[in-house]
Amino acid sequence: MSLTAPVWDEIPTQCRQIPLREPPSEGCETHALSYHAYKLRHGESLFRGWNSIWAFRLVTWGTSNFKFKTAHKKPFQDPIYSQFSLAPWIVHLIAMSKSSLLPVSIAFASALVLLIGRFLRKRPSFPLPPGPKGFPIVGNLRDVQPGEHTGDKRWERFARWSRDYNSPDAVSVEVLGERIIILNSKKAVIDILEKRSGKYADRPEMRMANDLSGWKWNFAHMQHSDLWRLHRKTFHQHFQPRMMPEYYAILKAATQIMIRKFATSPDDFLDHVREQAGSIVLKIVYGYNLQTANDPYIQLANNAIEALIETTVPGTFLVDFLPVLKYVPSWFPGAGFKRRAKVWKKYSEELRDLPWEWLMKSMTQGAVEPSFVSKNLEKLSSSVEGEDRKAMEEVIRNCAGISYVAGADTTVSAILSFILHMIHHPEIQSRAQSEVESLGRLPELSDKGKLPFTEAVIAETLRCNPVTPLALPHAAMEDDVYEGMWIPKRSTIVANIWAILHDEKLYSDPMTFNPDRFLKKDGSEMFPLHPETFAFGFGRRRCPGRYLALNSIWIAVTYILATFTITGPEEEEIVTYHDGLVSHPYPFKCRFIPRSGLGLIPA
Ligand code: HEM
């Protein structure tokens, strides 16, 4: 078919009625299609005129096909209708082959085909978990947007749906044909993610995080596979409970530095908490000692973490539901996500590569302290060579990079929440201070278990403000049925940790900060479940860094209590929390008034 401009006047009158609503009538196809192709090639917008009409026709054709198939149990074979529905669309694409809109056009066409496919999927007779009704095509896109846009946090909204739809265990929504199932009860997470963990150990594809923002190497995002298992095993060997005593000295040293900095520059306390968490992991993983006040490696984690927080909770980025959007050029209006992803990708690569390169260089100079990386490299005996060695080195490098970023922000959030609760509950602070003081010296990690009230304060902090309120999403590896509700294969499964830790059947008066709930008052009373049971996720993907995290938090909390009284600023501040993977409080002010110091702060 020629794509030169047909002269309008030369097109027979009956063919000028370009088939905006009907297929071209007999004899007019060439005129109609070539004229339209010509117009497109000369820059007519994809979303205007013909294209959108043919896009619409494509959808209606898909729907008719589906209806026909359902009614007659055989494929829809109206040659004229299907031929004329698809042919012009293909011509459009060819016509645009020299146009810069081609990728957009392909993305749009594939999106439509994908959507139709998703809507035509067969459904078994079980109902899906209930949930809010969505809009056509986009479904519940708006319902899963972060709270910053809608005024409430996602975990609170999701918990409310369980009440609204009278389904305490699970609710669900659909976004652009993708199913998200939210588990809101202890029963559901245990039954599904723990007892059936083999079926739910996968992750959703996380296109924004992995494909665009460069986090593919992060094993927390990997699909359930041998490669993931190898990463997890390598990681676990160095972060299991029996390894913890080896790190006690590192934890203590980093926390002492933080305490001294609280005394000398209290206004920068947020930075000091970040430095404590970052320096612990850098030392354990790479044997690296912080060099300067604003160490560049701490900055690496700060840069990289934003991407992880923003991209891993389902609902934040459309591309997670419509993968073809990956191909939209970054200059295209509305493609801001591509521009952000480009910056995040650079940060993710720097985080993984720069400390590693520093260590490799130091090793050649023979000046390294033992660390996760150096010990693992030593273990790779000289018999592992060539490609195998390269692959194993990559696993070690990935595990090191992820422990650094996973460990940095999470413990920071818990320590900051503790500080906030102490500001608001001075009587609880003073009870915990007396308990710590009763040791008569600075606490040691071997004192764990000897400070029941202080440990109850930590537990209540993790309960009231779970660090990762929606955990990391899992994915269903096969179709399943739970309590008469259908869970389709590849659904994203979100465990609402916040909802469980605020369930009044488990924790009475759940919105009140009350550490006493974790203290046994008499022999008959049962403890409520420790928040640790839920706060670190579930099943085969449960957080493997939790022992280190709990030790870091314990030492930071007990040292702070031993050394300072924390108070708020004179004018009361309302502090809000971020709605992302890690929910940390937004910056706030506080004052550290030195107490006995137990030798930590120089007189
Ligand atoms: C208070 C601190 C922390 C909290 C609340 C926390 C929470 C979580 C949660 C909820 C998950 C997802 C579990 C699931 O999918 O069900 C997770 C995964 C993970 N965490 Fe943590 N974490 C913390 C600290 C740490 C630390 C210090 C490290 C490393 C040193 C770490 C390393 C990891 C890794 C590697 C994964 C991925 C596991 C996998 O997918 O197999 N975390 N964490």
Residues whose N, C-alpha, C, O or C-beta is under 5 A from the ligand:
A	BS01	HEM	F219 A220 S403 A406 G407 T410 T411 A414 V467 T468 A471 L472 A535 F536 G537 F538 R540 R541 R542 C543 P544 G545 R546 L548 A549
